[in-house]
Each structure stands twice: as structure tokens, then as C-alpha cells.
């Protein structure tokens, strides 16, 4: 029989503390923009890297929702990341029950205020949000896309990856069109990333989208979207941009989480 006390937030925090390397804290804080005035301002790191954290999460599958929420409430970034890694791994597994998927989906939206950096969104939005909505109405994604909160908008875009992987591209293209005027580069990157992924499933549809939007979409989003194109095709679409909007190449796209390559109650589809 599983020891209920083992699947606790306290147990995860104890294990994270043992894995922590203080020497990694400055680099993680810089990488996740936790400095004054940056998008991750004030976030606290203890120095646990992604690989060990993901391995740890697999030992805590089935953790009660209340314990997951306790981790999400933590000021420690890696504690929140561990909760979302647990949730994502359960969302990925076919044997996870529909009831559990709904619990995790509701928790994600209810505590979106604690899912407040791109790695946290990207870790869980595809399998926890996208996976739950695969055969359900997706109105909630369009609500999130119109949110004033950056991370909710990123969830709306990144969650469509789950649909893209099965060839269901309508929401990815619709969401990309909706977010093309967003003013934050993390949305530009997410939009271009999902467009690129959709284009790998249906290149002609991506080309048609770019024929319509390339001249006016953010340059970063365009560069991400055309990354897999030939040099000649990339040059063609970049040439459609007005010279005044030219800019330098964007930094590297944050990688998908391992094995991958806020909302309020009462809004969840049944």
C-alpha cells in the first residue's frame, strides 16, 4: 500500500532541498529573468536543474490535489515546477482517469496566478490543459488569450500543441491570428513556435497563413514560424516585412519540456 505521507508537499520540498545547488542560483535567476523590472521579478530559486526535477516528479505521481496546490503556493520556483511536472506526467499517461484529468485541469486554472514563468506554462499547458480539452469545447482558451495576464495568454497558445500533434490545427491557427498583435515577445515566440509546429503537419496551411499575415506579424513570431523553411523561402517571407520593423534575430526558443520533444472556478467544460 502506498504511504499517503510520502505523496506530500513536504516530502517534495525535502527532496528538492537535497538536490539544490546554490552555485546554480545566479544563473537560473538570470535565465528566468528574476531581476528587478523583469518578467520573473522576485522569483526564488534554490538551484535544482530540470533533469533531476523531472525525475523526482515521477516518484510523486498521484499526489493529492491539496498537496500539489501547496507546492504551487510556494515561493520557490522549483517547488512550483515540481508540481507542474507531476501534473504534466499524469496528463501524458493514458491510464490517468478522466476524473483525475479534470482535477488537474481545474487546479491549473484555479492557481494560474502561481504559474508565472514560461517554463512553468510550457511544462504543463499542453498535457494538462490541451489534453483535457481535446474532445471538449475550447472556449476557455479564447478567454485566456484575451487575458491581461501574460502567462494566461501563453497558456492559450501553448496548449494548442496537444491538438497539433494529432493534426487538429484549427485552434492553433485561430489562436495565432488572435495573438498576432500582442505586445510581449514571449507571446511572439510562443505563437511562432506553434505556427512552426502546425506547419510541420500542414506546410501549405502555414504558407497560406503567412501569405496573409507575414507583412504585419511580429518579426520574432515570423522568424520562429519559418525556421524549418529553405533559405530562399525564409528570405521571401522576411522580405514582406516593412523595413521599419526589421530587427535582429530572436534568442533561441525555450525547449519543450522533457518527453514533450488566472482562471476561476465555474468555467470548465464538462
Backbone torsions as a table, in degrees:
resi	resn	phi	psi	omega
1	UNK	NA	138.7	179.2
2	UNK	-70.4	135.1	177.2
3	UNK	-77.8	112.2	-177.8
4	UNK	-57.4	-32.8	-179.2
5	UNK	-66.3	-23.8	179.2
6	UNK	-68.1	-35.2	-177.9
7	UNK	-88.9	58.0	-176.3
8	UNK	-121.9	156.5	175.6
9	UNK	-60.0	-38.9	-179.7
10	UNK	-60.9	-39.1	179.4
11	UNK	-65.8	-41.3	177.8
12	UNK	-62.9	-45.3	-179.4
13	UNK	-61.9	-38.0	178.0
14	UNK	-63.7	-42.9	179.5
15	UNK	-67.9	-40.1	178.0
16	UNK	-62.0	-40.6	179.1
17	UNK	-60.1	-38.2	179.5
18	UNK	-69.5	-27.9	-179.6
19	UNK	-87.0	-13.5	-171.5
20	UNK	-66.5	141.9	175.2
21	UNK	-126.9	104.0	-177.2
22	UNK	-56.6	-26.3	179.9
23	UNK	-65.5	-22.5	-179.5
24	UNK	-85.9	-11.3	-174.1
25	UNK	-61.2	-47.9	-179.0
26	UNK	-59.3	-41.9	179.8
27	UNK	-65.6	-41.8	178.0
28	UNK	-65.0	-40.4	179.3
29	UNK	-63.0	-39.5	177.4
30	UNK	-68.7	-44.6	-175.6
31	UNK	-62.7	-38.3	-178.2
32	UNK	-97.8	17.0	170.7
33	UNK	53.1	56.1	-178.3
34	UNK	-95.6	9.6	-179.0
35	UNK	-80.2	171.1	179.7
36	UNK	-56.2	129.6	178.2
37	UNK	80.6	-3.9	179.5
38	UNK	-92.0	167.6	-172.6
39	UNK	-67.3	-21.8	177.5
40	UNK	-104.6	24.5	-173.7
41	UNK	-51.2	131.2	174.4
42	UNK	86.6	-6.2	-179.6
43	UNK	-66.5	145.2	-176.0
44	UNK	-109.0	127.8	178.8
45	UNK	-116.1	149.2	175.9
46	UNK	-116.3	-5.0	173.9
47	UNK	94.8	43.2	174.7
48	UNK	-109.3	123.6	-178.8
49	UNK	-81.7	165.9	-170.3
50	UNK	-62.7	-42.7	-176.7
51	UNK	-59.2	-55.2	177.8
52	UNK	-61.2	-34.6	-179.6
53	UNK	-65.6	-42.9	179.4
54	UNK	-65.1	-41.2	177.3
55	UNK	-62.2	-40.3	178.4
56	UNK	-62.6	-42.2	-177.2
57	UNK	-57.7	-35.1	-177.8
58	UNK	-66.6	-16.7	177.7
59	UNK	-84.1	-7.3	-174.0
60	UNK	-121.6	24.4	177.9
61	UNK	-63.9	140.9	-177.4
62	UNK	89.0	6.7	178.9
63	UNK	-58.0	134.6	178.3
64	UNK	-56.0	146.6	-177.6
65	UNK	-57.0	-38.9	179.7
66	UNK	-61.1	-36.3	178.2
67	UNK	-72.4	-39.1	174.8
68	UNK	-60.3	-42.0	179.5
69	UNK	-65.1	-35.1	176.2
70	UNK	-60.8	-41.1	176.6
71	UNK	-64.8	-40.7	179.4
72	UNK	-65.1	-27.3	178.4
73	UNK	-76.0	-13.9	-175.7
74	UNK	-63.7	147.0	173.3
75	UNK	-76.9	-12.7	-178.1
76	UNK	-83.6	122.8	-177.7
77	UNK	-57.6	-45.3	-176.8
78	UNK	-65.5	-27.1	176.0
79	UNK	-68.4	-43.8	177.1
80	UNK	-65.7	-39.7	177.9
81	UNK	-62.8	-37.1	178.3
82	UNK	-65.1	-43.3	177.8
83	UNK	-58.3	-45.2	-177.6
84	UNK	-71.7	-31.3	175.1
85	UNK	-66.5	-39.7	175.3
86	UNK	-61.6	-48.3	-178.8
87	UNK	-61.3	-42.7	-179.4
88	UNK	-65.4	-43.5	-180.0
89	UNK	-62.7	-39.1	176.9
90	UNK	-68.0	-39.1	177.7
91	UNK	-63.6	-31.6	-178.9
92	UNK	-74.0	-28.4	-173.2
93	UNK	-81.1	130.5	-176.1
94	UNK	-64.9	-28.0	-176.2
95	UNK	-81.2	-3.6	177.0
96	UNK	-65.1	131.5	-174.1
97	UNK	-72.0	155.1	175.5
98	UNK	-57.4	-37.1	-179.7
99	UNK	-64.6	-41.7	178.8
100	UNK	-67.1	-40.1	178.3
101	UNK	-60.0	-41.5	179.0
102	UNK	-65.3	-42.3	177.7
103	UNK	-56.9	-45.0	-177.3
104	UNK	-69.6	-40.3	176.8
105	UNK	-60.2	-47.0	-179.3
106	UNK	-64.9	-39.7	178.0
107	UNK	-63.1	-43.7	179.7
108	UNK	-56.3	-48.5	-178.0
109	UNK	-72.0	-39.1	-178.1
110	UNK	-64.2	-35.5	-178.3
111	UNK	-112.3	34.5	178.1
112	UNK	-63.0	-21.0	177.0
113	UNK	-61.7	-21.0	179.6
114	UNK	-100.6	-1.2	177.4
115	UNK	-102.1	81.6	-161.5
116	UNK	-129.1	39.9	167.3
117	UNK	-157.3	161.4	-172.1
118	UNK	-64.1	-34.5	-178.6
119	UNK	-67.9	-33.1	179.2
120	UNK	-69.2	-44.3	176.5
121	UNK	-61.6	-51.3	-172.8
122	UNK	-66.7	-26.6	178.9
123	UNK	-65.7	-41.2	-168.5
124	UNK	-118.4	-23.0	-175.8
125	UNK	-56.7	-42.7	-178.0
126	UNK	-61.1	-52.2	-173.8
127	UNK	-85.2	-33.9	-177.5
128	UNK	-82.2	-43.3	-179.2
129	UNK	-91.9	-58.3	180.0
130	UNK	-59.7	-43.2	-179.5
131	UNK	-62.2	-40.6	179.5
132	UNK	-67.0	-36.1	-175.0
133	UNK	-86.8	0.1	-173.1
134	UNK	-50.9	-44.6	-177.7
135	UNK	-114.7	29.1	-178.6
136	UNK	-131.2	164.6	174.7
137	UNK	-58.4	145.8	-173.9
138	UNK	-114.3	21.9	-178.9
139	UNK	-54.9	-35.5	-177.3
140	UNK	-58.8	-33.1	179.3
141	UNK	-64.6	-36.7	-179.6
142	UNK	-74.1	-29.4	171.5
143	UNK	-64.7	-45.6	179.6
144	UNK	-63.8	-36.6	-179.5
145	UNK	-63.9	-23.7	180.0
146	UNK	-98.1	7.1	-178.3
147	UNK	-70.9	147.7	172.2
148	UNK	-73.6	-9.5	-176.9
149	UNK	-89.7	120.4	-178.3
150	UNK	-50.6	-46.9	-173.1
151	UNK	-70.3	-30.5	175.3
152	UNK	-68.5	-38.3	177.5
153	UNK	-66.2	-39.0	178.2
154	UNK	-65.9	-39.0	174.9
155	UNK	-56.0	-45.5	-178.2
156	UNK	-56.6	-40.9	-178.0
157	UNK	-77.7	-47.7	-173.9
158	UNK	-70.2	-29.2	178.3
159	UNK	-60.3	-25.5	-178.5
160	UNK	-68.9	-12.8	177.4
161	UNK	-56.9	-36.2	-178.9
162	UNK	-63.0	-37.4	179.1
163	UNK	-72.7	-40.5	-178.6
164	UNK	-56.8	-42.4	-174.5
165	UNK	-60.7	-22.6	178.5
166	UNK	-104.3	11.4	177.3
167	UNK	85.0	8.5	178.7
168	UNK	-92.6	96.8	-168.3
169	UNK	-104.4	-8.1	-172.1
170	UNK	-57.7	-47.2	-176.6
171	UNK	-70.5	-32.6	178.3
172	UNK	-62.3	-46.5	180.0
173	UNK	-70.6	-37.9	178.2
174	UNK	-65.3	-42.6	179.6
175	UNK	-66.3	-40.3	178.5
176	UNK	-60.9	-43.8	178.8
177	UNK	-63.1	-38.9	-179.2
178	UNK	-65.7	-33.8	-173.7
179	UNK	-98.5	4.4	-176.4
180	UNK	-63.4	-25.7	-179.8
181	UNK	-92.9	5.1	179.4
182	UNK	-60.9	147.3	-174.9
183	UNK	-98.1	5.1	-177.1
184	UNK	-108.3	134.9	-176.4
185	UNK	-65.8	-25.2	177.4
186	UNK	-69.6	-24.1	172.4
187	UNK	-80.6	-38.1	176.1
188	UNK	-58.6	-44.0	-179.2
189	UNK	-65.8	-44.7	179.8
190	UNK	-63.7	-39.9	179.6
191	UNK	-64.3	-47.7	178.7
192	UNK	-63.4	-38.1	178.3
193	UNK	-61.0	-47.5	-179.6
194	UNK	-69.3	-35.8	175.6
195	UNK	-62.6	-43.5	178.0
196	UNK	-60.3	-43.5	179.3
197	UNK	-63.7	-42.3	178.0
198	UNK	-64.4	-37.7	179.0
199	UNK	-65.2	-27.1	176.3
200	UNK	-70.5	-21.6	175.6
201	UNK	-89.8	-34.7	-176.9
202	UNK	-149.8	88.0	-175.7
203	UNK	-63.4	-39.3	-178.1
204	UNK	-61.1	-37.7	-179.9
205	UNK	-69.4	-38.1	175.8
206	UNK	-64.8	-43.1	178.7
207	UNK	-59.6	-42.8	178.5
208	UNK	-62.6	-40.4	177.5
209	UNK	-62.2	-44.2	-178.9
210	UNK	-69.5	-34.6	175.8
211	UNK	-57.0	-34.3	-179.6
212	UNK	-82.9	-39.1	-166.8
213	UNK	-113.3	-11.7	-172.0
214	UNK	-57.4	-37.8	-175.2
215	UNK	-67.8	-24.2	-173.9
216	UNK	-117.0	-12.1	-177.8
217	UNK	-75.9	156.9	178.6
218	UNK	-56.8	140.8	-175.6
219	UNK	-61.4	-37.2	178.4
220	UNK	-61.7	-46.0	178.7
221	UNK	-60.1	-41.9	-179.9
222	UNK	-64.0	-45.1	-179.1
223	UNK	-61.5	-41.7	177.5
224	UNK	-64.1	-42.1	-175.6
225	UNK	-64.3	-33.8	-174.3
226	UNK	-100.6	12.3	-175.1
227	UNK	-56.6	-33.9	-177.1
228	UNK	-89.7	0.4	-179.3
229	UNK	-77.4	163.7	174.5
230	UNK	-68.0	158.5	177.3
231	UNK	-53.8	-38.9	-179.3
232	UNK	-66.7	-42.1	180.0
233	UNK	-69.4	-37.8	176.1
234	UNK	-61.7	-44.4	179.8
235	UNK	-61.5	-38.3	179.7
236	UNK	-60.3	-50.2	-176.2
237	UNK	-72.4	-34.9	177.1
238	UNK	-66.6	-30.7	179.3
239	UNK	-69.2	-17.3	177.9
240	UNK	-75.2	-14.9	-179.9
241	UNK	-75.6	135.8	173.5
242	UNK	-59.5	144.5	-176.7
243	UNK	-58.3	-32.3	-177.1
244	UNK	-67.3	-17.6	-178.9
245	UNK	-101.6	7.1	179.9
246	UNK	-64.1	151.5	-180.0
247	UNK	-159.6	174.5	-179.9
248	UNK	-76.1	162.2	179.1
249	UNK	-63.7	145.1	-179.0
250	UNK	-74.5	162.5	174.1
251	UNK	-67.0	166.6	-176.3
252	UNK	-59.3	141.2	177.7
253	UNK	-64.0	129.8	173.3
254	UNK	-53.6	135.6	-175.8
255	UNK	-72.8	154.1	173.5
256	UNK	-61.5	151.0	177.8
257	UNK	-64.4	160.1	-179.9
258	UNK	-52.2	137.6	178.8
259	UNK	68.2	15.0	-179.0
260	UNK	-112.3	-22.1	161.3
261	UNK	-167.4	NA	NA
262	UNK	NA	177.3	-176.8
263	UNK	-65.1	157.8	-179.4
264	UNK	-122.3	159.0	-178.7
265	UNK	-64.4	152.0	175.5
266	UNK	95.6	1.9	-178.0
267	UNK	-113.6	12.3	-171.8
268	UNK	-90.3	133.5	175.3
269	UNK	-68.8	148.1	-179.7
270	UNK	-84.9	NA	NA
